[in-house]
């Protein structure tokens, strides 16, 4: 293996605390029951619409009022993107190990580019990341292989020689469709409906924490 690609939220970076804080604040402002932290955590990978739906389940997602709340959520998140967010424990050591061995690493995410870039800059990762592929860069997002193949092309490395690490079924499907070896990050934001049988996702490997991920990648690169 000659490179490693990561999903962003729930795989490379632990962003859940900031989403939990903002969604629970929105509940307080609305005067409704506070959504529990674990429920919010499982929705992080589903995007802004799914999280705002936790606060406003009575509104259709195409309702102008819902869209207004969604935009307010995105604006607030953009302004407060790294209050409680950080790399997962042990991840910086993994990245430094890859860099010391001149193994490029990058990100393929469904997170909008403006938020992804702001997040990486705030964590001083923007100059370390070899490639960043976001929804705006492709016609089809994960689970389609297009973003994976674009990242491989930009790295000038065959997909078969790139490991992809993710915490959602679409991550594993995208990697498999691109013929990349896949690793399921079981420490991430697993969707509740598909987290009972992780082997069914079809990943080549499953890791329970970053330490296991580091050990696995060390064997493969």
C-alpha positions in Angstrom: 0.0 0.0 0.0 1.3 3.4 -1.0 -1.3 5.9 0.6 -4.1 6.1 3.1 -7.4 8.0 2.7 -9.7 8.8 5.5 -13.3 9.8 5.9 -13.4 13.0 7.9 -16.0 13.1 10.7 -15.9 10.1 13.0 -12.8 8.6 11.4 -10.0 11.1 11.3 -11.4 13.8 13.5 -13.8 13.6 16.5 -16.2 16.4 15.7 -19.2 15.1 17.6 -18.9 17.3 20.7 -19.3 20.5 18.7 -22.4 19.1 16.9 -23.8 18.0 20.2 -23.3 21.4 21.8 -24.9 23.3 18.9 -27.9 20.9 18.5 -28.6 20.9 22.2 -28.4 24.7 22.3 -30.9 24.8 19.4 -33.2 22.6 21.5 -33.0 25.0 24.4 -33.7 27.9 22.1 -36.7 26.2 20.7 -37.9 25.1 24.2 -38.2 21.4 23.3 -36.7 18.3 24.9 -32.9 18.1 24.7 -31.8 15.5 22.2 -29.4 13.1 23.9 -25.7 13.2 22.9 -25.6 9.6 21.6 -28.5 10.2 19.2 -26.8 13.3 17.8 -23.5 11.4 17.5 -25.0 8.7 15.3 -26.4 11.4 13.0 -23.1 13.3 12.4 -22.3 11.3 9.3 -25.8 11.9 7.9 -25.2 15.7 7.5 -26.8 18.9 8.6 -30.3 18.0 7.4 -30.5 14.9 9.6 -29.2 16.7 12.7 -31.5 19.7 12.3 -34.4 17.2 11.8 -33.7 16.0 15.4 -34.7 19.5 16.6 -37.5 20.1 14.1 -39.0 16.6 13.3 -42.4 18.3 12.6 -41.0 20.2 9.6 -40.5 18.7 6.1 -36.8 19.0 5.0 -37.9 21.2 2.0 -40.0 23.6 4.2 -38.5 27.1 4.0 -38.6 27.3 7.8 -36.6 24.1 8.1 -34.1 25.4 5.5 -33.7 28.6 7.5 -32.9 26.6 10.6 -30.5 24.4 8.7 -28.7 27.5 7.4 -28.5 28.9 10.9 -27.1 25.6 12.1 -24.4 25.6 9.4 -23.5 29.3 10.0 -23.2 28.6 13.7 -21.1 25.5 13.2 -18.9 27.3 10.7 -18.2 30.0 13.3 -17.6 27.5 16.1 -16.0 24.7 14.2 -13.2 23.7 16.6 -14.5 24.6 20.1 -14.4 20.9 21.3 -13.2 19.2 18.1 -9.9 17.4 17.9 -8.1 14.5 16.2 -9.1 11.1 17.7 -6.6 10.1 20.4 -3.6 8.6 18.8 -4.4 9.9 15.3 -1.7 12.6 15.2 0.9 9.9 16.0 -0.4 7.8 13.1 -0.3 10.7 10.7 3.2 11.6 11.8 4.3 8.0 11.3 2.9 8.0 7.7 4.6 11.4 7.0 8.0 10.2 8.4 7.8 7.3 5.9 6.7 9.5 3.1 3.3 7.8 2.8 0.8 10.4 1.7 -2.5 10.6 3.4 -5.7 12.4 2.4 -9.4 12.8 2.9 -12.5 11.8 1.0 -15.6 13.2 2.6 -19.2 14.2 2.0 -18.7 17.2 4.2 -18.9 20.5 2.2 -15.6 21.9 1.1 -15.9 25.2 3.0 -16.4 23.4 6.3 -13.8 20.8 5.5 -11.2 23.4 4.7 -12.0 25.5 7.8 -11.8 22.4 10.0 -8.4 21.3 8.6 -7.0 24.8 8.8 -8.1 25.2 12.4 -6.4 22.0 13.3 -3.3 22.8 11.3 -3.8 19.8 9.0 -4.3 21.7 5.7 -0.6 21.6 4.8 -0.2 18.0 5.9 -3.1 16.6 3.9 -2.0 15.4 0.5 -5.5 15.4 -1.1 -9.0 16.6 -0.1 -12.0 15.5 -2.1 -15.4 17.0 -1.2 -18.9 16.8 -2.7 -18.3 19.9 -4.8 -15.5 18.1 -6.7 -17.6 15.3 -8.1 -20.9 14.5 -9.8 -21.6 11.5 -7.5 -20.6 11.3 -3.8 -20.0 8.2 -1.7 -21.0 5.4 -1.9 -20.2 6.0 -5.6 -16.5 5.4 -6.3 -16.1 8.7 -8.2 -14.6 10.6 -5.3 -12.3 7.7 -4.4 -11.0 7.5 -8.0 -10.5 11.3 -8.1 -8.4 11.1 -5.0 -6.3 8.3 -6.4 -5.8 10.2 -9.6 -4.7 13.3 -7.8 -2.3 11.2 -5.8 -1.1 9.5 -8.9 -1.4 6.1 -7.1 -3.5 3.1 -8.3 -6.7 2.7 -6.2 -5.6 -0.9 -5.4 -2.6 0.6 -3.5 -4.6 2.9 -1.3 -6.2 2.1 2.0 -9.6 3.7 2.7 -10.7 4.1 6.3 -14.3 5.0 7.2 -17.1 4.7 9.8 -20.2 4.4 7.6 -21.5 1.7 5.2 -21.2 4.2 2.2 -17.5 4.6 3.0 -16.9 0.9 2.7 -19.0 0.6 -0.4 -17.2 3.5 -2.1 -13.8 2.0 -1.3 -14.9 -1.5 -2.5 -16.4 -0.1 -5.7 -13.0 1.7 -6.3 -11.1 -1.5 -5.6 -9.4 0.0 -2.5 -8.7 -2.1 0.6 -11.2 -0.9 3.2 -11.0 -0.5 7.0 -14.1 0.0 9.1 -13.4 2.4 12.0 -15.7 0.9 14.6 -14.8 3.7 17.0 -16.6 6.2 14.8 -20.2 7.5 14.4 -21.8 4.2 13.4 -25.4 4.6 12.2 -27.6 2.6 14.6 -29.5 0.7 12.0 -26.4 -0.9 10.6 -24.1 -1.2 13.6 -25.3 -4.6 14.9 -23.4 -6.7 12.3 -20.3 -4.8 11.3 -18.9 -7.8 9.4 -21.9 -7.5 7.0 -20.5 -4.1 5.8 -17.9 -6.1 3.9 -14.8 -4.2 5.0 -11.4 -6.0 4.7 -10.6 -5.1 8.3 -12.4 -3.7 11.4 -10.6 -1.7 14.1 -12.0 -0.8 17.5 -9.6 2.2 18.1 -6.9 4.2 16.5 -4.2 2.1 18.1 -5.5 -0.9 16.3 -5.7 1.2 13.1 -2.1 2.3 13.5 -0.9 -1.3 14.0 -2.9 -2.5 10.9 -1.6 0.3 8.6 1.9 -0.3 9.8 1.7 -3.8 8.5 0.2 -2.8 5.2 2.3 0.2 4.1 
